[in-house]
Amino acid sequence: MVHVHLAAAIIVAGCHQSPPLAGAQSAIVPDAHAAALAKRLAGCYRLDDGPWHADSMHAGSVSMSYASLFVELTAAVLPVWQELQSSAHPMFVVRNPEGEHAGFEFEDWQPTAGTDSIRVARPLALAGFVLQLVPDAKDLVGTVTAFTDAVREDEPGEVSRPVRARRVPCPRE
């Protein structure tokens, strides 16, 4: 069963856009809870390498072995896909501190309205992968899910594994 949070990622997968241009503005203004969560969670994280980061962790042609192990969650509202956002459910920019083309980079993160749970996504055409995470001290823990609409016979359309994202210092720019 595809979760509601994956539905948004699947919707945007069909209309994938390039990462936002520097200086682009969003009309979305996060509510107090979303803004406070963004401020608290903004920073760099390294995903623990493990079984989720292997060729066996795939749905269709979406393999997690190419996923970047580093993400930088920012408090900048994503200036695209505004129709998928609200003040209680804004989408924030994710940067890749490893630099461009370090693998499949995550592109956005979005809080679940009124909770500390977040979704970090990388939509692809008809497929993608998503982290569903909650704070655990200074780190984040949860699951990573690879999903696809193009399901091959005898293969799952969605595969999930546990994952931990450890807060690390951000590299200097």
Order of alpha helices (4+ residues) and beta strands (2+ residues): alpha-alpha-beta-beta-beta-beta-beta-beta-beta-beta-beta-beta
